[in-house]
Structure formats: structure tokens, C-alpha cells
Amino acid sequence: MHGALSILPLRIRGLGLARNGRDLLSGVSADLLPGAPSVILGPNGAGKSLFLKLCHGLIAPTSGTIEWSAPAARAHAMVLQRPVLLRRSGRANVVHALALQGLSSTERANRADEVLERFGLTSIAARPARVLSGGEQQRLAIARAFALAPQVLFLDEPTSALDPGATRAVEEMIGTIAREGTKIVMATHDLGQARRLAGDVLFFHGGRLVEQTSASAFFGKPQTDEAGAFLRGDLLW
Ligand SMILES: Nc1ncnc2c1ncn2[C@@H]1O[C@H](COP(=O)(O)OP(=O)(O)OP(=O)(O)O)[C@@H](O)[C@H]1O
């Protein structure tokens, strides 16, 4: 699917972000490798969203480095926790994103239709995106990002506001995208979801990366007291 050089691994070293004299993230070093989804876990305020935004380049770090293995412009995409959809139809949202990538109008139309059909979104394609349900909006936003054929897709709590049925639909979509070779890096509060999807886990607490390990090791035998407390529901902040 991806003819270009692989942009992975992503090497993150000593990453820090300070605002108003406060360290929001500090000393984060990690490698993101190809393979099953990397899931970012941690309590509220741990720095999960900031980490994703730094990796995607939406904000610049105060310290440290983020190095892709190959030129990565346009090779990674991100869906925000509350996706921003344009005031036009679902299909037009996808077509617009493809236009920004320079595809011809025929290519845009074909790719948009293919992706919408692929994810069972044809029935909502003609409806105004902004009046779709939360679950439909989230699926549309993920489809729009996927249409750009990213090598890496960052997702920030994609199911945080969704009911169980919509959550399942989004998870199925994520599973399909991952199996097709796009690396998913996602934050979630849903531990069941993390167990279902994660290849490895990055556990954040207080702006620090406390553990990065395989999902089976993390859920089977967390290495730190903080991760253990988090999994028991005892770590609030
Ligand atoms: N632009 C900003 N300026 C100052 N502080 C910020 C800014 N953005 C985030 N923060 C703070 O940084 C910390 C980490 O925020 P972040 O959104 O990454 O947490 P999170 O782990 O995603 O939390 P949640 O699970 O609640 O979404 C929080 O204390 C937040 O208030």
C-alpha cells in the first residue's frame, strides 16, 4: 500500500514541553515501531494528548527530538478527540482533504467513494457532516484521515464520547486500518479497548513516560507501582 520509504521507527528522545514555567511533559524517550497499535494510557492530565500532538507536529517541543526514519511530510495523519468537520457533506469532507493533497478531481472522487464504501459510510455520505451522530462523525473523521493513505495515524481518544455500539464500530475500523499496514498510535481511557487493540502500551503519568512495554506484559505484570495502581483504578492523577 505504501510505496514510499517507511517513516518508522519514530525515535523520540528527551522530549519535553513547558508552558508558563510548568513542565507538562519531560524526558520522554520512546521508539514507535511498525506493527500492532501503540496505545497511550494514563490518568487525566498525564500528557497523552500533548504527546500525540508533539509527535504529529501540531506543537513544537521545548526540548528533545522527534525523528522519523524518512521524510515524513504527509505520511502521518491525526484525528483529534473532537474532530473538526467542515460544514459540508460527509463525502465532501473526504474529497476536500484529498484535494489538499493535490489529487485530481477524478482521483478524489474515486478514492472518497472507495473509502466511504469500505467503512460502511456510503449511507451518510450525502448528509451534512456536522449533523451526524458523534459515532458517525468519528468514523467519518477516521475515514477522511485514512483516505490520505498515511503510514502512521494518530488517534486521540477516538471513542471517548461514544456508546458501546459506536465504540465497537470505531474499533473494527481501527483494526482494519492496522491490519492493512497503517501504524496506529492512539490514546484511550478504555482499558478493555487497550487490551483488544494494543500491541504495546506507553503509560504516562505526570508528564513522564513511566512504562513502554508489550500489551501482554503491561496488563499481565506492570513493572511500576504507578501502572499497577492505574490498572486497579487507584491512580487518579
Ligand atoms: N496549551 C496548554 N497550556 C498550558 N497547559 C496545557 C496546555 N495543554 C495542555 N495543558 C496541560 O497539560 C497537561 C497534560 O494535558 P493533556 O491534554 O496532554 O492530558 P491527557 O493525558 O490527554 O488528559 P485527558 O485524559 O484528561 O485528556 C494537563 O495538566 C493540561 O492542563
The ligand as a MOL file (V3000), in Angstrom:
LIG
                    3D

  0  0  0     0  0            999 V3000
M  V30 BEGIN CTAB
M  V30 COUNTS 31 33 0 0 0
M  V30 BEGIN ATOM
M  V30 1 N -1.7500 24.7900 25.8450 0
M  V30 2 C -1.5990 24.4370 27.1240 0
M  V30 3 N -1.1730 25.3410 28.0130 0
M  V30 4 C -0.9940 25.0240 29.3140 0
M  V30 5 N -1.2660 23.7980 29.8130 0
M  V30 6 C -1.7000 22.8620 28.9700 0
M  V30 7 C -1.8980 23.1240 27.5900 0
M  V30 8 N -2.3420 21.9940 27.0050 0
M  V30 9 C -2.4210 21.0660 27.9810 0
M  V30 10 N -2.0440 21.5740 29.1640 0
M  V30 11 C -1.9340 20.8350 30.4380 0
M  V30 12 O -1.0120 19.7560 30.2340 0
M  V30 13 C -1.3920 18.6220 30.9860 0
M  V30 14 C -1.4830 17.4200 30.0670 0
M  V30 15 O -2.5710 17.6200 29.1580 0
M  V30 16 P -3.0520 16.5130 28.1210 0
M  V30 17 O -4.2290 17.0710 27.4080 0
M  V30 18 O -1.9200 16.0250 27.3190 0
M  V30 19 O -3.5220 15.3490 29.1260 0
M  V30 20 P -4.2060 13.9680 28.7940 0
M  V30 21 O -3.3290 12.8970 29.3730 0
M  V30 22 O -4.5220 13.8620 27.3560 0
M  V30 23 O -5.5080 14.0890 29.6910 0
M  V30 24 P -7.0310 13.6350 29.4540 0
M  V30 25 O -7.0210 12.1780 29.6790 0
M  V30 26 O -7.7490 14.3630 30.5340 0
M  V30 27 O -7.4180 14.0560 28.0580 0
M  V30 28 C -2.7050 18.9820 31.6730 0
M  V30 29 O -2.4040 19.3650 33.0060 0
M  V30 30 C -3.2130 20.1670 30.8590 0
M  V30 31 O -3.9880 21.0140 31.6580 0
M  V30 END ATOM
M  V30 BEGIN BOND
M  V30 1 1 1 2
M  V30 2 1 2 3
M  V30 3 2 2 7
M  V30 4 2 3 4
M  V30 5 1 4 5
M  V30 6 2 5 6
M  V30 7 1 6 7
M  V30 8 1 6 10
M  V30 9 1 7 8
M  V30 10 2 8 9
M  V30 11 1 9 10
M  V30 12 1 10 11
M  V30 13 1 11 12
M  V30 14 1 11 30
M  V30 15 1 12 13
M  V30 16 1 13 14
M  V30 17 1 13 28
M  V30 18 1 14 15
M  V30 19 1 15 16
M  V30 20 2 16 17
M  V30 21 1 16 18
M  V30 22 1 16 19
M  V30 23 1 19 20
M  V30 24 2 20 21
M  V30 25 1 20 22
M  V30 26 1 20 23
M  V30 27 1 23 24
M  V30 28 2 24 25
M  V30 29 1 24 26
M  V30 30 1 24 27
M  V30 31 1 28 29
M  V30 32 1 28 30
M  V30 33 1 30 31
M  V30 END BOND
M  V30 END CTAB
M  END
